[in-house]
Amino acid sequence: MFQRNRKTEAVDFIINLALGGFLVLSPWLFGFKSQLGWHTSWMAGNAISIVAIFSIADLFDSVSVPAFFESEGWINLTIGTWLAI
């Protein structure tokens, strides 16, 4: 498998942070009528943003991040599956 460098990982994490922010703002942008849609979008967007922030912080050697954030791809996959359902 190929090795990813820090720069490409940082770009991926920043994109995840932007998409998480978009999910947080989407109820206002699209005018959701359903309370379930509001809460689901808001919670998933915040969860994705938090994972992205911890992933960006993990790129720095001086920051100690919990070990379960090492598998941020699986966490994002779980959140995406939750959104799809």
Disulfide bonds with the S-S distance in Angstrom:
none
